[in-house]
Amino acid sequence: MLISILQEHWSEAQQERIELQRARVLEVNRHLAALTESWERGGLPLHMNLAVHHFPLPMQQDMADRLKQQNRLLTELKDKIRERREPVKLDNLR
């Protein structure tokens, strides 16, 4: 009796998981169908948020320059910290 109840509960849970997966697959299929149809018409649907951000060249150069500057500052900071951690040599104190 207990085994049949557990099997029934497990089957219900399994069935629910299968239904959720099926719903996800159907949604993906709808998206793929919309992409295929719109691609054939020469565009992509706006509601799918498929935007790829391309920054203008000057903005890319500004970002690259800023990253290089930050890299230099971090390298300088790392070198200063490393200098502080070096042990003091007694020969240098005389």
C-alpha positions as CSV (number, residue, x, y, z in Angstrom):
1,M,0.0,0.0,0.0
2,L,2.7,2.5,1.0
3,I,4.8,1.6,-2.1
4,S,1.9,2.3,-4.4
5,I,1.3,5.7,-2.7
6,L,5.0,6.6,-3.1
7,Q,5.0,5.4,-6.7
8,E,1.9,7.5,-7.4
9,H,3.4,10.6,-5.7
10,W,6.7,10.0,-7.6
11,S,4.8,9.7,-10.9
12,E,2.9,12.9,-10.2
13,A,6.1,14.8,-9.5
14,Q,7.8,13.2,-12.6
15,Q,4.8,14.2,-14.7
16,E,4.9,17.7,-13.4
17,R,8.6,18.0,-14.3
18,I,7.9,16.6,-17.8
19,E,5.1,19.2,-18.3
20,L,7.4,22.0,-17.2
21,Q,10.2,20.8,-19.6
22,R,7.6,20.5,-22.4
23,A,6.5,24.1,-21.8
24,R,10.1,25.3,-22.0
25,V,10.7,23.4,-25.2
26,L,7.5,24.8,-26.8
27,E,8.6,28.3,-25.8
28,V,12.0,27.8,-27.3
29,N,10.4,26.4,-30.5
30,R,8.2,29.5,-30.7
31,H,11.2,31.8,-30.4
32,L,13.1,29.8,-33.1
33,A,10.1,29.9,-35.4
34,A,9.8,33.7,-35.0
35,L,13.5,34.1,-35.7
36,T,13.3,31.9,-38.8
37,E,10.3,33.8,-40.1
38,S,11.6,37.2,-39.4
39,W,15.1,36.3,-40.8
40,E,13.4,35.3,-44.1
41,R,11.7,38.7,-44.2
42,G,15.1,40.4,-43.6
43,G,14.9,41.4,-40.0
44,L,14.6,40.3,-36.4
45,P,11.7,40.8,-34.1
46,L,12.2,43.7,-31.7
47,H,10.5,42.1,-28.8
48,M,13.2,39.4,-28.5
49,N,15.9,41.7,-27.1
50,L,18.6,40.4,-29.4
51,A,20.5,43.6,-29.5
52,V,24.3,43.4,-29.8
53,H,26.0,46.6,-28.5
54,H,28.6,48.0,-30.7
55,F,30.4,51.0,-29.3
56,P,31.6,53.7,-31.7
57,L,35.4,53.6,-32.4
58,P,36.2,56.7,-30.3
59,M,34.4,55.3,-27.3
60,Q,36.3,52.0,-27.7
61,Q,39.6,53.9,-27.8
62,D,38.6,55.9,-24.7
63,M,37.9,52.7,-22.9
64,A,41.2,51.2,-24.0
65,D,43.1,54.3,-22.8
66,R,41.2,54.3,-19.5
67,L,42.0,50.6,-18.9
68,K,45.7,51.2,-19.8
69,Q,45.8,54.1,-17.3
70,Q,44.2,51.9,-14.6
71,N,46.7,49.1,-15.3
72,R,49.6,51.5,-14.9
73,L,48.2,52.8,-11.6
74,L,47.7,49.3,-10.3
75,T,51.2,48.3,-11.3
76,E,52.6,51.4,-9.5
77,L,50.6,50.5,-6.4
78,K,51.7,46.9,-6.5
79,D,55.3,48.0,-6.8
80,K,55.0,50.4,-3.8
81,I,53.4,47.7,-1.7
82,R,56.2,45.2,-2.7
83,E,58.8,47.8,-1.7
84,R,57.3,48.2,1.7
85,R,57.3,44.4,2.3
86,E,61.0,44.0,1.5
87,P,63.0,43.3,4.7
88,V,65.3,46.0,5.9
89,K,68.9,45.0,5.4
90,L,71.3,46.0,8.2
91,D,74.0,46.9,5.7
92,N,71.9,49.7,4.4
93,L,71.5,51.3,7.8
94,R,75.2,52.0,8.5
